[in-house]
Amino acid sequence: MYTIVTGAAGFIGANLVKALNQRGLHRIVAVDNLSRAEKFRNLVDCDIADYIDKQEFLERLLAGDFDGDVDAILHQGACSDTMETDGRYMMENNYRYSLALLDWSLDQEVQFLYASSAATYGGGGLFREERQHEAPLNVYGYSKFLFDQIVRHRLASVGSSNSQVVGFRYFNVYGPRESHKERMASVAFHHYQQFRSAGKVQLFEGCDGYADGQQQRDFVYIDDVARVNLHFLDHPEKSGIFNVGTGRAQTFNELAVANVNACRALTGKEALPLAELVGQGLIEYIPFPAALRGKYQSFTQADLSKLRQAGYEQPFASVEDGVPQYVKWLNTGE
């Protein structure tokens, strides 16, 4: 039996492949689109049974090539560019493709774990997995939102079926294997690159009533994301849509301080508080981009009530814990 990981050469997908390998699982079919060939690097230290292009995979799946041969699909493949304006492409790639995999999984009674997004919530202040709190600000968020609605309908209709369907609303994920994302990589990644190249990091000036660098996001480390996926893989009786974040909003200032101090620690320099880092020009504020106005989440914080009720009890790494681990990994990879 195979485990299929879509988006396997991407950020979260590659980390899931590695986590499965660490469990001793190697019968993994990696599905992705390698038109951007550099993504292959994310899989170099992973063991897989096969690699299939995403379009060929869907054709073969629907033709019956995998009937009876799959334990689970971890569907991470998607266009995650929040600035993408081609709605037809976004809906075909994120929504329609996912729908085909969902229906096949339900028919085959295969575990189906997929990537949703905190972008489904939009600019609201309450991040709970309920319809009334969902109002995406861009077509990426809408593609994830619409698929979540279909999942809810499917789950309601299958009732006591043996098919597990789990959607993960990832908040701001950061960590190893994301460099290929370029401008869509995490702020933590960009801070590291900025500091190593220019000796300083840049944050947006205040907006939406927040002071400079005081916008808040729920930053979640990739290792925690992988652990949540594996938890549900181990509990096929659990279905639903769940937030995956730390449950604690932290400011971009806190993120920058953790990053700069972790970089300074690499050369034996002491940690400094925010005021001193700003005063020394190691953190600076730049104007808020006009293109992001009205499309930017200035605050996110995962409500973890449903996740905890589903039995996931592990703590999540704070920015102060996760960022130094990431900086060490980035430094080792240079």
C-alpha positions as a Markdown table, in Angstrom:
| # | Residue | x | y | z |
|---|---|---|---|---|
| 1 | Met | 0.0 | 0.0 | 0.0 |
| 2 | Tyr | 1.2 | 3.5 | -0.8 |
| 3 | Thr | 1.0 | 6.8 | 0.9 |
| 4 | Ile | 0.6 | 9.6 | -1.6 |
| 5 | Val | 1.9 | 13.1 | -0.9 |
| 6 | Thr | 0.9 | 15.8 | -3.4 |
| 7 | Gly | 3.0 | 19.0 | -3.5 |
| 8 | Ala | 5.7 | 16.6 | -2.3 |
| 9 | Ala | 8.6 | 18.8 | -3.5 |
| 10 | Gly | 7.1 | 21.9 | -1.9 |
| 11 | Phe | 7.5 | 23.3 | 1.6 |
| 12 | Ile | 5.0 | 21.4 | 3.8 |
| 13 | Gly | 4.9 | 18.4 | 1.4 |
| 14 | Ala | 8.6 | 17.7 | 1.5 |
| 15 | Asn | 8.7 | 18.0 | 5.3 |
| 16 | Leu | 5.8 | 15.4 | 5.5 |
| 17 | Val | 7.7 | 13.1 | 3.2 |
| 18 | Lys | 10.7 | 13.4 | 5.5 |
| 19 | Ala | 8.6 | 12.8 | 8.6 |
| 20 | Leu | 7.1 | 9.7 | 7.1 |
| 21 | Asn | 10.6 | 8.4 | 6.3 |
| 22 | Gln | 11.6 | 9.0 | 9.9 |
| 23 | Arg | 8.7 | 6.6 | 10.8 |
| 24 | Gly | 10.2 | 4.0 | 8.5 |
| 25 | Leu | 7.7 | 4.6 | 5.7 |
| 26 | His | 9.2 | 4.6 | 2.2 |
| 27 | Arg | 6.4 | 3.4 | -0.1 |
| 28 | Ile | 5.6 | 7.0 | -0.8 |
| 29 | Val | 4.4 | 8.3 | -4.2 |
| 30 | Ala | 5.5 | 11.9 | -4.5 |
| 31 | Val | 3.3 | 14.1 | -6.7 |
| 32 | Asp | 4.2 | 17.6 | -7.8 |
| 33 | Asn | 4.9 | 19.9 | -10.7 |
| 34 | Leu | 8.7 | 20.3 | -11.3 |
| 35 | Ser | 8.5 | 22.9 | -14.0 |
| 36 | Arg | 10.5 | 24.8 | -11.4 |
| 37 | Ala | 13.2 | 22.2 | -11.3 |
| 38 | Glu | 15.0 | 23.6 | -8.2 |
| 39 | Lys | 12.3 | 22.2 | -6.0 |
| 40 | Phe | 13.8 | 18.7 | -6.4 |
| 41 | Arg | 16.4 | 19.7 | -3.7 |
| 42 | Asn | 13.7 | 19.4 | -1.1 |
| 43 | Leu | 13.5 | 15.7 | -1.7 |
| 44 | Val | 17.2 | 14.8 | -2.1 |
| 45 | Asp | 17.4 | 13.5 | 1.5 |
| 46 | Cys | 14.1 | 11.7 | 1.3 |
| 47 | Asp | 13.2 | 8.2 | 0.2 |
| 48 | Ile | 10.2 | 7.7 | -2.1 |
| 49 | Ala | 8.8 | 4.8 | -4.2 |
| 50 | Asp | 7.9 | 6.9 | -7.2 |
| 51 | Tyr | 7.6 | 10.5 | -8.5 |
| 52 | Ile | 4.6 | 11.4 | -10.8 |
| 53 | Asp | 3.7 | 14.7 | -12.3 |
| 54 | Lys | 0.5 | 16.2 | -10.9 |
| 55 | Gln | -1.4 | 16.1 | -14.1 |
| 56 | Glu | -0.4 | 12.5 | -15.0 |
| 57 | Phe | -1.2 | 11.5 | -11.4 |
| 58 | Leu | -4.8 | 12.7 | -11.6 |
| 59 | Glu | -5.3 | 11.0 | -15.0 |
| 60 | Arg | -4.0 | 7.7 | -13.7 |
| 61 | Leu | -5.9 | 8.0 | -10.4 |
| 62 | Leu | -9.2 | 8.6 | -12.2 |
| 63 | Ala | -8.4 | 5.8 | -14.7 |
| 64 | Gly | -8.2 | 3.3 | -11.7 |
| 65 | Asp | -4.5 | 2.7 | -11.7 |
| 66 | Phe | -4.3 | 3.2 | -7.9 |
| 67 | Asp | -7.6 | 1.5 | -6.9 |
| 68 | Gly | -7.0 | -0.6 | -3.8 |
| 69 | Asp | -3.3 | 0.4 | -3.5 |
| 70 | Val | -3.4 | 3.5 | -1.3 |
| 71 | Asp | -3.7 | 3.9 | 2.4 |
| 72 | Ala | -3.7 | 7.7 | 2.6 |
| 73 | Ile | -3.4 | 10.9 | 0.5 |
| 74 | Leu | -1.7 | 13.9 | 2.1 |
| 75 | His | -2.8 | 16.6 | -0.3 |
| 76 | Gln | -0.5 | 19.6 | 0.0 |
| 77 | Gly | -0.3 | 20.6 | -3.6 |
| 78 | Ala | -1.7 | 24.0 | -4.4 |
| 79 | Cys | -0.9 | 27.5 | -5.7 |
| 80 | Ser | -0.2 | 29.3 | -2.4 |
| 81 | Asp | 0.5 | 32.7 | -4.0 |
| 82 | Thr | -1.8 | 35.1 | -2.2 |
| 83 | Met | -1.0 | 37.8 | -4.8 |
| 84 | Glu | -2.1 | 35.6 | -7.7 |
| 85 | Thr | -4.8 | 37.3 | -9.8 |
| 86 | Asp | -5.7 | 34.6 | -12.3 |
| 87 | Gly | -8.8 | 33.3 | -10.7 |
| 88 | Arg | -9.4 | 30.6 | -13.3 |
| 89 | Tyr | -6.0 | 29.1 | -12.7 |
| 90 | Met | -6.4 | 29.3 | -8.9 |
| 91 | Met | -9.8 | 27.6 | -8.9 |
| 92 | Glu | -8.8 | 24.8 | -11.3 |
| 93 | Asn | -5.5 | 24.1 | -9.5 |
| 94 | Asn | -6.7 | 24.5 | -5.9 |
| 95 | Tyr | -10.4 | 23.7 | -5.9 |
| 96 | Arg | -11.2 | 21.4 | -8.9 |
| 97 | Tyr | -8.1 | 19.2 | -8.5 |
| 98 | Ser | -8.7 | 18.8 | -4.8 |
| 99 | Leu | -12.4 | 17.9 | -5.4 |
| 100 | Ala | -11.4 | 15.1 | -7.7 |
| 101 | Leu | -9.0 | 13.7 | -5.1 |
| 102 | Leu | -11.6 | 14.0 | -2.4 |
| 103 | Asp | -14.3 | 12.1 | -4.3 |
| 104 | Trp | -11.8 | 9.4 | -5.2 |
| 105 | Ser | -10.7 | 9.0 | -1.6 |
| 106 | Leu | -14.3 | 8.8 | -0.3 |
| 107 | Asp | -15.1 | 6.2 | -2.9 |
| 108 | Gln | -12.0 | 4.1 | -2.0 |
| 109 | Glu | -12.3 | 4.8 | 1.7 |
| 110 | Val | -8.8 | 6.2 | 1.8 |
| 111 | Gln | -7.6 | 8.6 | 4.4 |
| 112 | Phe | -7.6 | 12.1 | 2.9 |
| 113 | Leu | -5.6 | 14.8 | 4.8 |
| 114 | Tyr | -5.4 | 18.1 | 3.0 |
| 115 | Ala | -4.0 | 21.7 | 3.3 |
| 116 | Ser | -6.6 | 24.4 | 3.9 |
| 117 | Ser | -5.4 | 27.8 | 5.1 |
| 118 | Ala | -6.0 | 30.5 | 7.7 |
| 119 | Ala | -6.6 | 32.8 | 4.6 |
| 120 | Thr | -10.1 | 31.5 | 4.7 |
| 121 | Tyr | -10.8 | 33.8 | 7.7 |
| 122 | Gly | -9.8 | 37.0 | 6.0 |
| 123 | Gly | -9.6 | 40.1 | 8.1 |
| 124 | Gly | -11.9 | 39.0 | 10.9 |
| 125 | Gly | -10.7 | 38.9 | 14.5 |
| 126 | Leu | -12.0 | 35.5 | 15.5 |
| 127 | Phe | -10.3 | 32.4 | 14.0 |
| 128 | Arg | -12.6 | 29.6 | 14.7 |
| 129 | Glu | -13.6 | 26.8 | 12.3 |
| 130 | Glu | -17.1 | 28.1 | 11.8 |
| 131 | Arg | -18.8 | 29.5 | 8.7 |
| 132 | Gln | -19.7 | 32.8 | 10.2 |
| 133 | His | -16.1 | 33.7 | 10.8 |
| 134 | Glu | -14.9 | 33.0 | 7.2 |
| 135 | Ala | -14.5 | 35.8 | 4.7 |
| 136 | Pro | -11.4 | 35.4 | 2.5 |
| 137 | Leu | -9.7 | 38.6 | 1.1 |
| 138 | Asn | -8.2 | 37.1 | -2.1 |
| 139 | Val | -8.9 | 34.4 | -4.6 |
| 140 | Tyr | -6.4 | 32.1 | -3.0 |
| 141 | Gly | -8.3 | 32.3 | 0.3 |
| 142 | Tyr | -11.6 | 31.8 | -1.6 |
| 143 | Ser | -10.3 | 28.6 | -3.4 |
| 144 | Lys | -9.5 | 27.1 | 0.0 |
| 145 | Phe | -12.7 | 28.4 | 1.6 |
| 146 | Leu | -14.9 | 26.9 | -1.1 |
| 147 | Phe | -13.2 | 23.5 | -0.9 |
| 148 | Asp | -13.7 | 23.5 | 2.8 |
| 149 | Gln | -17.5 | 24.1 | 2.3 |
| 150 | Ile | -17.6 | 21.1 | 0.0 |
| 151 | Val | -15.8 | 19.0 | 2.6 |
| 152 | Arg | -18.3 | 20.0 | 5.2 |
| 153 | His | -21.2 | 18.9 | 2.9 |
| 154 | Arg | -19.4 | 15.6 | 2.1 |
| 155 | Leu | -18.7 | 14.8 | 5.7 |
| 156 | Ala | -22.3 | 15.5 | 6.6 |
| 157 | Ser | -23.5 | 13.2 | 3.8 |
| 158 | Val | -21.1 | 10.2 | 4.4 |
| 159 | Gly | -22.2 | 10.0 | 8.0 |
| 160 | Ser | -20.6 | 6.9 | 9.6 |
| 161 | Ser | -18.5 | 6.1 | 6.5 |
| 162 | Asn | -15.0 | 4.7 | 7.1 |
| 163 | Ser | -13.5 | 7.6 | 5.1 |
| 164 | Gln | -11.4 | 10.0 | 7.1 |
| 165 | Val | -11.3 | 13.6 | 5.7 |
| 166 | Val | -9.2 | 16.2 | 7.6 |
| 167 | Gly | -8.5 | 19.8 | 6.5 |
| 168 | Phe | -5.7 | 21.7 | 8.2 |
| 169 | Arg | -6.0 | 25.5 | 8.3 |
| 170 | Tyr | -2.3 | 26.3 | 8.4 |
| 171 | Phe | -1.5 | 29.7 | 9.9 |
| 172 | Asn | 1.9 | 31.3 | 9.2 |
| 173 | Val | 4.2 | 28.3 | 8.7 |
| 174 | Tyr | 8.0 | 28.8 | 8.7 |
| 175 | Gly | 10.9 | 26.4 | 8.6 |
| 176 | Pro | 13.2 | 24.3 | 6.5 |
| 177 | Arg | 12.6 | 23.5 | 2.8 |
| 178 | Glu | 10.9 | 26.7 | 1.8 |
| 179 | Ser | 13.6 | 28.6 | 0.0 |
| 180 | His | 12.0 | 27.8 | -3.4 |
| 181 | Lys | 9.0 | 29.9 | -2.5 |
| 182 | Glu | 10.9 | 33.1 | -3.1 |
| 183 | Arg | 8.7 | 36.1 | -2.3 |
| 184 | Met | 6.0 | 33.8 | -0.8 |
| 185 | Ala | 8.5 | 32.2 | 1.6 |
| 186 | Ser | 7.9 | 33.0 | 5.3 |
| 187 | Val | 8.9 | 36.3 | 6.9 |
| 188 | Ala | 11.3 | 34.3 | 9.1 |
| 189 | Phe | 13.1 | 33.2 | 5.9 |
| 190 | His | 13.3 | 36.7 | 4.5 |
| 191 | His | 14.5 | 38.1 | 7.8 |
| 192 | Tyr | 17.4 | 35.7 | 7.8 |
| 193 | Gln | 18.3 | 36.5 | 4.2 |
| 194 | Gln | 18.1 | 40.2 | 4.8 |
| 195 | Phe | 20.3 | 40.1 | 7.9 |
| 196 | Arg | 22.9 | 37.9 | 6.3 |
| 197 | Ser | 23.1 | 40.1 | 3.1 |
| 198 | Ala | 22.5 | 43.6 | 4.5 |
| 199 | Gly | 23.0 | 43.4 | 8.2 |
| 200 | Lys | 19.5 | 44.4 | 9.0 |
| 201 | Val | 15.9 | 43.3 | 8.6 |
| 202 | Gln | 12.9 | 45.3 | 7.4 |
| 203 | Leu | 9.4 | 45.4 | 8.8 |
| 204 | Phe | 6.3 | 47.2 | 7.6 |
| 205 | Glu | 5.3 | 50.5 | 9.4 |
| 206 | Gly | 2.1 | 50.5 | 11.3 |
| 207 | Cys | -1.2 | 49.9 | 9.7 |
| 208 | Asp | -4.8 | 49.0 | 10.6 |
| 209 | Gly | -4.3 | 50.7 | 14.0 |
| 210 | Tyr | -1.1 | 48.9 | 14.8 |
| 211 | Ala | 2.2 | 50.6 | 15.6 |
| 212 | Asp | 5.4 | 49.9 | 13.6 |
| 213 | Gly | 6.1 | 46.1 | 13.5 |
| 214 | Gln | 3.2 | 45.4 | 15.9 |
| 215 | Gln | 1.0 | 43.6 | 13.5 |
| 216 | Gln | 0.4 | 40.1 | 14.9 |
| 217 | Arg | 0.4 | 36.7 | 13.3 |
| 218 | Asp | 0.2 | 33.1 | 14.6 |
| 219 | Phe | 3.7 | 31.9 | 13.5 |
| 220 | Val | 3.9 | 28.0 | 13.5 |
| 221 | Tyr | 7.0 | 26.0 | 13.1 |
| 222 | Ile | 7.0 | 23.3 | 10.3 |
| 223 | Asp | 7.9 | 20.5 | 12.7 |
| 224 | Asp | 4.7 | 21.1 | 14.6 |
| 225 | Val | 2.7 | 21.1 | 11.4 |
| 226 | Ala | 4.2 | 17.7 | 10.5 |
| 227 | Arg | 3.4 | 16.3 | 14.0 |
| 228 | Val | -0.3 | 17.3 | 13.6 |
| 229 | Asn | -0.5 | 15.6 | 10.3 |
| 230 | Leu | 1.0 | 12.4 | 11.7 |
| 231 | His | -1.4 | 12.5 | 14.7 |
| 232 | Phe | -4.4 | 12.4 | 12.4 |
| 233 | Leu | -2.8 | 9.8 | 10.2 |
| 234 | Asp | -2.7 | 7.7 | 13.4 |
| 235 | His | -6.3 | 8.4 | 14.2 |
| 236 | Pro | -8.4 | 7.6 | 11.1 |
| 237 | Glu | -11.6 | 7.9 | 13.1 |
| 238 | Lys | -11.1 | 11.6 | 13.4 |
| 239 | Ser | -12.5 | 13.9 | 10.7 |
| 240 | Gly | -13.1 | 17.6 | 10.4 |
| 241 | Ile | -11.5 | 20.9 | 9.7 |
| 242 | Phe | -8.9 | 22.1 | 12.2 |
| 243 | Asn | -6.7 | 25.1 | 12.8 |
| 244 | Val | -3.0 | 24.5 | 12.9 |
| 245 | Gly | -1.2 | 27.3 | 14.7 |
| 246 | Thr | 0.3 | 27.9 | 18.0 |
| 247 | Gly | -2.8 | 29.5 | 19.5 |
| 248 | Arg | -0.8 | 32.6 | 20.3 |
| 249 | Ala | -0.4 | 35.7 | 18.2 |
| 250 | Gln | 3.1 | 37.2 | 18.2 |
| 251 | Thr | 4.3 | 40.5 | 16.7 |
| 252 | Phe | 6.5 | 40.9 | 13.7 |
| 253 | Asn | 8.8 | 42.7 | 16.0 |
| 254 | Glu | 9.1 | 39.6 | 18.2 |
| 255 | Leu | 9.8 | 37.5 | 15.1 |
| 256 | Ala | 12.5 | 40.0 | 13.9 |
| 257 | Val | 14.1 | 40.1 | 17.4 |
| 258 | Ala | 14.3 | 36.3 | 17.5 |
| 259 | Asn | 15.8 | 36.2 | 14.0 |
| 260 | Val | 18.4 | 38.9 | 14.5 |
| 261 | Asn | 19.5 | 37.6 | 17.8 |
| 262 | Ala | 19.8 | 34.1 | 16.5 |
| 263 | Cys | 21.9 | 35.4 | 13.6 |
| 264 | Arg | 24.1 | 37.4 | 16.1 |
| 265 | Ala | 24.5 | 34.3 | 18.2 |
| 266 | Leu | 26.1 | 32.5 | 15.3 |
| 267 | Thr | 29.1 | 34.9 | 15.6 |
| 268 | Gly | 29.1 | 35.0 | 19.4 |
| 269 | Lys | 27.3 | 38.3 | 19.8 |
| 270 | Glu | 24.9 | 38.9 | 22.7 |
| 271 | Ala | 21.1 | 39.2 | 22.3 |
| 272 | Leu | 19.7 | 42.7 | 22.3 |
| 273 | Pro | 16.2 | 44.0 | 23.1 |
| 274 | Leu | 14.0 | 45.5 | 20.4 |
| 275 | Ala | 14.8 | 49.1 | 21.2 |
| 276 | Glu | 18.5 | 48.6 | 20.9 |
| 277 | Leu | 18.1 | 46.6 | 17.7 |
| 278 | Val | 16.1 | 49.5 | 16.2 |
| 279 | Gly | 18.4 | 52.1 | 17.6 |
| 280 | Gln | 21.4 | 50.4 | 16.0 |
| 281 | Gly | 19.7 | 50.1 | 12.7 |
| 282 | Leu | 19.5 | 46.3 | 12.8 |
| 283 | Ile | 15.7 | 46.5 | 12.5 |
| 284 | Glu | 14.1 | 49.2 | 10.3 |
| 285 | Tyr | 10.6 | 50.0 | 9.2 |
| 286 | Ile | 9.5 | 50.6 | 5.6 |
| 287 | Pro | 6.2 | 52.0 | 4.2 |
| 288 | Phe | 3.3 | 49.6 | 4.0 |
| 289 | Pro | 2.8 | 48.5 | 0.4 |
| 290 | Ala | -0.3 | 50.0 | -1.4 |
| 291 | Ala | -0.9 | 46.7 | -3.2 |
| 292 | Leu | -1.6 | 45.0 | 0.1 |
| 293 | Arg | -4.0 | 47.4 | 1.6 |
| 294 | Gly | -7.4 | 45.7 | 2.1 |
| 295 | Lys | -5.8 | 42.3 | 1.5 |
| 296 | Tyr | -3.6 | 42.0 | 4.5 |
| 297 | Gln | -4.3 | 40.1 | 7.7 |
| 298 | Ser | -2.8 | 42.4 | 10.5 |
| 299 | Phe | -3.9 | 39.9 | 13.1 |
| 300 | Thr | -4.2 | 36.1 | 13.2 |
| 301 | Gln | -4.5 | 33.7 | 16.1 |
| 302 | Ala | -5.6 | 30.1 | 15.8 |
| 303 | Asp | -8.4 | 29.0 | 18.1 |
| 304 | Leu | -7.2 | 25.5 | 19.0 |
| 305 | Ser | -10.3 | 24.3 | 20.8 |
| 306 | Lys | -11.3 | 21.8 | 18.1 |
| 307 | Leu | -7.8 | 20.5 | 17.6 |
| 308 | Arg | -7.4 | 19.9 | 21.4 |
| 309 | Gln | -10.9 | 18.3 | 21.5 |
| 310 | Ala | -9.8 | 15.9 | 18.8 |
| 311 | Gly | -7.0 | 14.7 | 21.0 |
| 312 | Tyr | -3.9 | 16.6 | 19.9 |
| 313 | Glu | -2.2 | 17.6 | 23.1 |
| 314 | Gln | 1.4 | 18.5 | 22.1 |
| 315 | Pro | 2.6 | 22.0 | 22.8 |
| 316 | Phe | 3.6 | 24.3 | 19.9 |
| 317 | Ala | 7.0 | 26.1 | 19.5 |
| 318 | Ser | 6.9 | 29.8 | 20.2 |
| 319 | Val | 8.8 | 32.2 | 17.9 |
| 320 | Glu | 11.6 | 32.3 | 20.5 |
| 321 | Asp | 11.9 | 28.5 | 20.3 |
| 322 | Gly | 11.3 | 27.9 | 16.6 |
| 323 | Val | 13.2 | 30.7 | 14.9 |
| 324 | Pro | 16.6 | 29.9 | 16.4 |
| 325 | Gln | 16.2 | 26.3 | 15.3 |
| 326 | Tyr | 15.4 | 27.5 | 11.8 |
| 327 | Val | 18.3 | 29.9 | 11.7 |
| 328 | Lys | 20.7 | 27.2 | 12.7 |
| 329 | Trp | 19.3 | 25.0 | 9.9 |
| 330 | Leu | 19.6 | 27.8 | 7.3 |
| 331 | Asn | 23.2 | 28.5 | 8.4 |
| 332 | Thr | 24.2 | 24.9 | 8.1 |
| 333 | Gly | 22.7 | 24.7 | 4.6 |
| 334 | Glu | 24.8 | 27.6 | 3.3 |
